[in-house]
């Protein structure tokens, strides 16, 4: 069955909805900047941010969500997005770097 990922604002939720109009799952999320399928279409990598009060200062988040269940596997507050293109996503959080391959 074909599915569509829907993001809402300002309630900041995401929904995975089947084309038969049934909601597969929903999850609370910050304001989404980018979203990609990774790990052979089994997970969603979501780059999000909090509400911008000061455009120079806001927190960014990386969520790794199980595509089939909506379960959040990982949530990282990241200091900096180093690279985000069609094949790779690298972030810095604290003193660690994280790299994800994007499908």
TIRO-2110 file (N, C-alpha, C; in Angstrom, 1 decimal):
// TIRO-2110
0.8, -1.2, 0.0, N, 1, A
0.0, 0.0, 0.0, CA, 1, A
0.9, 1.2, 0.0, C, 1, A
0.6, 2.2, -0.8, N, 2, A
1.3, 3.5, -0.9, CA, 2, A
0.9, 4.3, 0.3, C, 2, A
1.9, 5.1, 0.8, N, 3, A
1.7, 5.9, 2.0, CA, 3, A
2.3, 7.3, 1.8, C, 3, A
1.8, 8.2, 2.6, N, 4, A
2.2, 9.6, 2.5, CA, 4, A
2.6, 10.1, 3.9, C, 4, A
3.7, 10.8, 4.0, N, 5, A
4.2, 11.4, 5.3, CA, 5, A
3.7, 12.8, 5.3, C, 5, A
2.9, 13.2, 6.4, N, 6, A
2.4, 14.5, 6.5, CA, 6, A
2.9, 15.2, 7.8, C, 6, A
3.3, 16.4, 7.6, N, 7, A
3.8, 17.2, 8.8, CA, 7, A
2.8, 18.3, 9.0, C, 7, A
2.5, 18.6, 10.2, N, 8, A
1.5, 19.7, 10.6, CA, 8, A
2.2, 20.8, 11.3, C, 8, A
1.7, 22.0, 11.2, N, 9, A
2.2, 23.1, 11.8, CA, 9, A
1.1, 24.0, 12.2, C, 9, A
1.0, 24.6, 13.4, N, 10, A
1.9, 24.7, 14.4, CA, 10, A
1.9, 23.6, 15.5, C, 10, A
1.1, 22.5, 15.3, N, 11, A
1.0, 21.5, 16.3, CA, 11, A
2.2, 20.6, 16.3, C, 11, A
3.0, 20.6, 15.2, N, 12, A
4.3, 19.9, 15.2, CA, 12, A
4.1, 18.4, 15.4, C, 12, A
3.3, 17.8, 14.5, N, 13, A
3.1, 16.3, 14.5, CA, 13, A
3.4, 15.8, 13.1, C, 13, A
3.8, 14.6, 13.0, N, 14, A
3.9, 13.9, 11.7, CA, 14, A
3.0, 12.7, 11.7, C, 14, A
2.4, 12.4, 10.6, N, 15, A
1.5, 11.3, 10.4, CA, 15, A
2.0, 10.5, 9.2, C, 15, A
1.9, 9.2, 9.3, N, 16, A
2.1, 8.3, 8.1, CA, 16, A
0.7, 7.9, 7.8, C, 16, A
0.2, 8.2, 6.6, N, 17, A
-1.2, 8.0, 6.2, CA, 17, A
-1.2, 7.1, 4.9, C, 17, A
-2.0, 6.1, 4.9, N, 18, A
-2.2, 5.3, 3.7, CA, 18, A
-3.1, 6.0, 2.8, C, 18, A
-2.9, 5.7, 1.5, N, 19, A
-3.8, 6.3, 0.5, CA, 19, A
-5.3, 5.9, 0.6, C, 19, A
-5.5, 4.9, 1.5, N, 20, A
-6.9, 4.6, 1.9, CA, 20, A
-7.5, 5.5, 3.0, C, 20, A
-6.7, 6.5, 3.3, N, 21, A
-7.1, 7.5, 4.4, CA, 21, A
-6.9, 7.0, 5.8, C, 21, A
-6.4, 5.9, 6.0, N, 22, A
-6.1, 5.4, 7.4, CA, 22, A
-4.8, 5.8, 7.9, C, 22, A
-4.8, 6.3, 9.1, N, 23, A
-3.5, 6.8, 9.8, CA, 23, A
-2.8, 5.5, 10.2, C, 23, A
-1.6, 5.3, 9.7, N, 24, A
-0.7, 4.2, 10.1, CA, 24, A
-0.1, 4.5, 11.5, C, 24, A
0.4, 5.7, 11.7, N, 25, A
0.9, 6.1, 13.0, CA, 25, A
1.1, 7.6, 13.0, C, 25, A
1.2, 8.2, 14.2, N, 26, A
1.5, 9.6, 14.3, CA, 26, A
2.5, 9.8, 15.4, C, 26, A
3.2, 10.9, 15.4, N, 27, A
4.3, 11.1, 16.3, CA, 27, A
4.5, 12.6, 16.5, C, 27, A
4.8, 13.0, 17.7, N, 28, A
5.1, 14.4, 18.0, CA, 28, A
6.5, 14.7, 17.4, C, 28, A
6.7, 15.9, 16.9, N, 29, A
8.0, 16.2, 16.2, CA, 29, A
8.1, 17.7, 16.3, C, 29, A
9.4, 18.2, 16.2, N, 30, A
9.6, 19.6, 16.1, CA, 30, A
9.3, 20.0, 14.7, C, 30, A
9.6, 21.3, 14.3, N, 31, A
9.3, 21.8, 13.0, CA, 31, A
10.3, 21.1, 12.0, C, 31, A
9.8, 20.4, 11.0, N, 32, A
10.7, 19.6, 10.1, CA, 32, A
11.3, 20.5, 9.1, C, 32, A
12.7, 20.2, 8.9, N, 33, A
13.4, 20.9, 7.9, CA, 33, A
13.7, 20.0, 6.7, C, 33, A
14.1, 18.7, 7.0, N, 34, A
14.3, 17.7, 6.0, CA, 34, A
13.9, 16.3, 6.5, C, 34, A
13.6, 15.4, 5.6, N, 35, A
13.2, 14.1, 6.0, CA, 35, A
13.6, 13.1, 4.8, C, 35, A
14.3, 12.0, 5.2, N, 36, A
14.8, 11.1, 4.2, CA, 36, A
14.6, 9.7, 4.7, C, 36, A
14.3, 8.7, 3.8, N, 37, A
14.3, 7.3, 4.1, CA, 37, A
15.7, 6.8, 4.1, C, 37, A
16.1, 6.0, 5.1, N, 38, A
17.4, 5.4, 5.2, CA, 38, A
17.3, 4.0, 5.6, C, 38, A
18.4, 3.3, 5.7, N, 39, A
18.5, 1.9, 6.1, CA, 39, A
17.5, 1.0, 5.2, C, 39, A
17.6, 1.1, 3.9, N, 40, A
16.8, 0.3, 3.0, CA, 40, A
15.3, 0.5, 3.2, C, 40, A
14.9, 1.8, 3.4, N, 41, A
13.5, 2.2, 3.6, CA, 41, A
12.9, 1.7, 4.9, C, 41, A
13.7, 1.4, 5.9, N, 42, A
13.2, 1.0, 7.2, CA, 42, A
13.1, 2.1, 8.2, C, 42, A
13.8, 3.2, 8.0, N, 43, A
13.8, 4.2, 9.0, CA, 43, A
13.7, 5.6, 8.3, C, 43, A
13.1, 6.5, 9.1, N, 44, A
13.1, 7.9, 8.6, CA, 44, A
14.1, 8.7, 9.4, C, 44, A
15.0, 9.5, 8.7, N, 45, A
15.9, 10.4, 9.3, CA, 45, A
15.3, 11.8, 9.2, C, 45, A
15.0, 12.4, 10.3, N, 46, A
14.3, 13.7, 10.3, CA, 46, A
15.2, 14.7, 10.9, C, 46, A
15.4, 15.8, 10.2, N, 47, A
16.1, 17.0, 10.7, CA, 47, A
15.1, 18.0, 11.0, C, 47, A
15.0, 18.4, 12.3, N, 48, A
14.0, 19.3, 12.7, CA, 48, A
14.6, 20.4, 13.6, C, 48, A
13.9, 21.4, 13.9, N, 49, A
14.3, 22.6, 14.7, CA, 49, A
13.2, 23.0, 15.6, C, 49, A
13.6, 23.7, 16.7, N, 50, A
12.6, 24.2, 17.6, CA, 50, A
12.0, 25.5, 16.9, C, 50, A
11.0, 26.1, 17.6, N, 51, A
10.5, 27.4, 17.1, CA, 51, A
11.6, 28.4, 17.1, C, 51, A
11.7, 29.2, 16.1, N, 52, A
12.8, 30.2, 16.1, CA, 52, A
12.3, 31.4, 16.8, C, 52, A
13.0, 31.7, 17.9, N, 53, A
12.7, 33.0, 18.6, CA, 53, A
13.7, 34.0, 18.1, C, 53, A
15.0, 33.6, 18.1, N, 54, A
16.1, 34.4, 17.6, CA, 54, A
16.7, 33.6, 16.4, C, 54, A
16.6, 34.2, 15.2, N, 55, A
17.0, 33.4, 14.0, CA, 55, A
18.5, 33.0, 14.0, C, 55, A
19.3, 33.6, 14.9, N, 56, A
20.7, 33.2, 15.0, CA, 56, A
20.9, 32.1, 16.0, C, 56, A
19.9, 31.8, 16.8, N, 57, A
20.0, 30.9, 17.9, CA, 57, A
18.8, 30.0, 18.0, C, 57, A
18.9, 28.7, 17.6, N, 58, A
17.8, 27.8, 17.9, CA, 58, A
18.4, 26.4, 17.9, C, 58, A
17.7, 25.5, 18.5, N, 59, A
18.2, 24.1, 18.6, CA, 59, A
17.8, 23.3, 17.4, C, 59, A
18.6, 22.4, 16.9, N, 60, A
18.3, 21.5, 15.8, CA, 60, A
18.3, 20.1, 16.4, C, 60, A
17.5, 19.2, 15.8, N, 61, A
17.4, 17.9, 16.3, CA, 61, A
17.5, 16.9, 15.1, C, 61, A
17.9, 15.7, 15.4, N, 62, A
17.9, 14.6, 14.5, CA, 62, A
17.1, 13.5, 15.1, C, 62, A
16.1, 13.0, 14.5, N, 63, A
15.3, 11.9, 15.0, CA, 63, A
15.4, 10.8, 14.0, C, 63, A
15.6, 9.6, 14.5, N, 64, A
15.6, 8.4, 13.7, CA, 64, A
14.4, 7.6, 14.1, C, 64, A
13.4, 7.5, 13.2, N, 65, A
12.1, 6.9, 13.4, CA, 65, A
11.9, 5.7, 12.6, C, 65, A
11.4, 4.6, 13.3, N, 66, A
11.1, 3.4, 12.6, CA, 66, A
9.9, 3.7, 11.6, C, 66, A
10.1, 3.4, 10.4, N, 67, A
9.1, 3.8, 9.3, CA, 67, A
7.8, 3.0, 9.6, C, 67, A
7.9, 1.7, 9.9, N, 68, A
6.6, 0.9, 10.0, CA, 68, A
5.8, 1.2, 11.3, C, 68, A
6.5, 1.6, 12.4, N, 69, A
5.7, 1.8, 13.7, CA, 69, A
5.7, 3.2, 14.2, C, 69, A
6.6, 4.1, 13.7, N, 70, A
6.6, 5.5, 14.2, CA, 70, A
7.4, 5.6, 15.5, C, 70, A
8.0, 4.5, 16.0, N, 71, A
8.8, 4.5, 17.2, CA, 71, A
10.1, 5.3, 17.0, C, 71, A
10.3, 6.3, 17.9, N, 72, A
11.6, 7.1, 17.8, CA, 72, A
12.7, 6.2, 18.4, C, 72, A
13.6, 5.9, 17.5, N, 73, A
14.8, 5.1, 17.9, CA, 73, A
15.9, 5.9, 18.6, C, 73, A
16.1, 7.1, 18.0, N, 74, A
17.1, 8.0, 18.5, CA, 74, A
16.7, 9.5, 18.3, C, 74, A
17.0, 10.3, 19.3, N, 75, A
16.8, 11.7, 19.2, CA, 75, A
18.1, 12.4, 19.7, C, 75, A
18.7, 13.2, 18.8, N, 76, A
19.9, 13.9, 19.1, CA, 76, A
19.7, 15.4, 18.9, C, 76, A
20.2, 16.1, 19.9, N, 77, A
20.3, 17.6, 19.7, CA, 77, A
21.6, 17.8, 19.1, C, 77, A
21.6, 18.5, 18.0, N, 78, A
22.9, 18.6, 17.3, CA, 78, A
23.3, 20.1, 17.3, C, 78, A
24.6, 20.3, 17.4, N, 79, A
25.2, 21.6, 17.4, CA, 79, A
25.3, 22.2, 16.0, C, 79, A
25.5, 21.3, 15.1, N, 80, A
25.8, 21.8, 13.7, CA, 80, A
25.5, 20.8, 12.7, C, 80, A
24.9, 21.2, 11.6, N, 81, A
24.7, 20.3, 10.4, CA, 81, A
25.9, 20.6, 9.5, C, 81, A
26.7, 19.6, 9.4, N, 82, A
28.0, 19.8, 8.6, CA, 82, A
27.8, 19.5, 7.1, C, 82, A
27.0, 18.5, 6.8, N, 83, A
26.8, 18.2, 5.4, CA, 83, A
25.4, 17.5, 5.2, C, 83, A
24.6, 17.9, 4.3, N, 84, A
23.4, 17.3, 4.0, CA, 84, A
23.1, 17.3, 2.5, C, 84, A
23.3, 16.2, 1.8, N, 85, A
23.1, 16.2, 0.4, CA, 85, A
22.3, 14.9, 0.1, C, 85, A
22.3, 14.6, -1.2, N, 86, A
21.5, 13.4, -1.6, CA, 86, A
22.0, 12.1, -1.1, C, 86, A
23.2, 12.0, -0.7, N, 87, A
23.8, 10.7, -0.3, CA, 87, A
24.3, 10.6, 1.1, C, 87, A
24.6, 11.7, 1.8, N, 88, A
25.2, 11.6, 3.1, CA, 88, A
24.7, 12.8, 4.0, C, 88, A
24.6, 12.5, 5.3, N, 89, A
24.2, 13.5, 6.2, CA, 89, A
25.1, 13.4, 7.4, C, 89, A
25.9, 14.5, 7.7, N, 90, A
26.8, 14.5, 8.8, CA, 90, A
26.4, 15.6, 9.8, C, 90, A
26.4, 15.2, 11.1, N, 91, A
26.1, 16.2, 12.1, CA, 91, A
27.1, 16.2, 13.2, C, 91, A
27.2, 17.3, 14.0, N, 92, A
28.0, 17.3, 15.1, CA, 92, A
27.2, 17.5, 16.4, C, 92, A
27.3, 16.7, 17.4, N, 93, A
26.6, 16.8, 18.6, CA, 93, A
27.6, 16.7, 19.7, C, 93, A
27.8, 17.7, 20.5, N, 94, A
28.8, 17.7, 21.6, CA, 94, A
30.2, 17.5, 20.9, C, 94, A
31.0, 16.6, 21.3, N, 95, A
32.3, 16.4, 20.6, CA, 95, A
32.2, 15.2, 19.6, C, 95, A
31.1, 14.7, 19.3, N, 96, A
30.9, 13.5, 18.4, CA, 96, A
30.4, 13.9, 17.1, C, 96, A
30.8, 13.2, 16.0, N, 97, A
30.2, 13.4, 14.7, CA, 97, A
29.4, 12.1, 14.4, C, 97, A
28.3, 12.3, 13.7, N, 98, A
27.4, 11.2, 13.3, CA, 98, A
27.2, 11.3, 11.8, C, 98, A
27.4, 10.2, 11.1, N, 99, A
27.2, 10.1, 9.7, CA, 99, A
26.1, 9.1, 9.3, C, 99, A
25.1, 9.6, 8.5, N, 100, A
24.1, 8.7, 8.0, CA, 100, A
24.1, 8.7, 6.5, C, 100, A
23.9, 7.5, 5.9, N, 101, A
23.8, 7.4, 4.4, CA, 101, A
22.3, 7.5, 4.1, C, 101, A
22.0, 8.4, 3.2, N, 102, A
20.7, 8.7, 2.7, CA, 102, A
20.4, 7.9, 1.4, C, 102, A
19.2, 7.3, 1.4, N, 103, A
18.9, 6.6, 0.1, CA, 103, A
18.4, 7.5, -0.9, C, 103, A
END
